[in-house]
Amino acid sequence: MKKPGIRLVGYRRLRMPTIGEVRLHDSGKQLARLVGRGQAVVQSVSVSRGGHRWYASVLCKVAMDIPERPTRRQRERGCVGVDLGVKHLAALSKPHHSDDPSSLFIANPRHLRRVQKKLVKAQRALRHAQKGSAGREKAIRRRSSSGW
């Protein structure tokens, strides 16, 4: 039987054909168990670079059991309409919590605003760094990996 090209080696390492073994940031225990039971297959790995860090995104095909009908708890809570938007992440037709009418709207996380503040701070530090210095190189790396 042929071994797959992309596979987990233990819980903390991923083996890729041309690169070799790469250490994982988080544990691959759950993925290893699914692959071991035959419930998941690693299809591909995309390797990218953001600033001075390397990232690997693992694409898996996972077999899941979908229930035929809702659970008793789901039937008791009933149906709800959802409208996805920009200002609010979601607007619901019924409150999420029956005693809290403000739970009709689910707040949209403000990722852009947080990252923009981080970028402004990194650019300010770069502006004050002396040209050709190691501190400037570090500031350039920090600005390029600020998540923008």
C-alpha positions in Angstrom: 0.0 0.0 0.0 1.3 3.5 -1.0 1.8 6.0 1.8 0.1 9.4 1.2 2.5 12.2 0.3 1.2 14.6 3.0 0.8 13.0 6.4 1.1 13.6 10.1 4.2 12.2 11.8 3.2 12.1 15.5 1.0 14.9 16.9 3.4 17.8 16.3 4.9 17.3 12.9 3.6 17.3 9.3 5.5 15.6 6.5 5.3 17.2 3.1 6.9 15.7 -0.1 9.4 18.3 -1.2 9.9 20.2 2.1 10.2 17.4 4.6 8.9 17.5 8.2 7.5 20.8 9.6 6.6 21.4 13.2 3.0 22.3 13.9 2.1 25.2 16.1 -0.9 23.4 17.7 -1.4 19.8 18.3 -2.5 17.7 15.4 -3.9 15.0 17.7 -7.6 15.5 16.6 -6.6 15.4 12.9 -4.3 12.3 13.5 -7.2 10.5 15.2 -9.6 11.2 12.3 -7.0 10.2 9.7 -6.2 7.0 11.7 -9.9 6.0 11.9 -10.3 6.7 8.1 -12.7 9.5 8.7 -10.4 12.2 7.2 -8.0 12.5 4.3 -5.4 15.2 4.0 -5.8 16.6 0.5 -3.4 19.5 0.2 -1.2 21.9 2.2 -0.8 25.5 1.1 2.4 27.2 2.5 2.5 31.0 2.6 4.7 33.6 4.2 3.4 36.6 6.1 6.2 38.9 7.2 8.9 36.8 8.7 6.6 33.8 9.6 5.6 30.8 7.5 2.1 29.4 7.6 0.8 26.1 6.5 -2.9 25.6 5.8 -4.1 22.0 5.7 -7.1 21.1 3.6 -8.8 17.9 4.7 -11.8 16.0 3.6 -13.7 14.9 6.7 -16.6 12.4 6.8 -19.4 13.6 9.1 -22.6 12.0 10.3 -25.5 14.5 9.8 -28.6 13.7 11.8 -31.9 13.1 9.9 -34.0 15.4 12.2 -33.4 18.1 14.8 -32.8 17.2 18.4 -35.4 17.6 21.1 -33.6 20.7 22.4 -33.5 22.2 18.9 -37.3 21.6 18.4 -38.1 23.2 21.7 -36.1 26.4 20.8 -37.8 26.7 17.4 -36.8 28.2 14.1 -35.1 31.6 13.7 -34.5 33.7 10.6 -30.9 35.1 10.1 -29.9 38.1 8.0 -26.1 38.5 7.6 -24.8 42.0 7.2 -22.0 44.4 7.6 -22.9 46.7 10.4 -24.2 43.7 12.5 -22.7 40.3 11.8 -26.2 38.8 12.0 -29.8 40.1 12.7 -32.1 37.5 14.1 -35.9 37.3 13.8 -36.2 36.2 17.4 -34.0 37.2 20.3 -31.1 34.7 21.0 -32.0 34.9 24.7 -35.7 35.3 25.4 -35.1 37.6 28.4 -32.7 39.9 26.5 -34.3 41.9 23.6 -30.9 43.3 22.6 -29.8 39.8 21.5 -31.6 40.3 18.2 -28.4 41.7 16.8 -25.0 39.9 17.0 -22.1 42.4 16.9 -19.6 42.4 14.0 -16.1 42.0 15.2 -14.0 45.0 14.2 -10.9 43.3 12.9 -10.0 46.0 10.4 -10.0 48.8 13.1 -7.8 46.7 15.4 -5.3 45.9 12.6 -5.2 49.5 11.4 -4.2 50.7 14.9 -1.4 48.1 14.9 -0.2 49.2 11.5 -0.2 52.9 12.5 2.0 52.1 15.5 4.4 50.0 13.4 4.7 52.7 10.8 5.4 55.3 13.5 8.2 53.2 14.9 9.6 52.7 11.4 9.5 56.4 10.7 11.7 57.1 13.8 14.2 54.4 13.1 17.6 55.3 11.7 18.2 54.2 8.1 20.5 51.2 7.8 20.2 50.1 11.4 19.2 46.7 12.7 16.3 48.4 14.6 15.0 49.7 11.2 15.1 46.2 9.7 13.2 44.9 12.8 10.6 47.7 12.4 10.2 46.8 8.7 9.6 43.2 9.6 7.1 44.2 12.3 5.2 46.5 9.9 5.0 43.8 7.2 3.7 41.2 9.6 1.2 43.5 11.4 -1.7 41.6 9.9 -2.6 44.2 7.3 
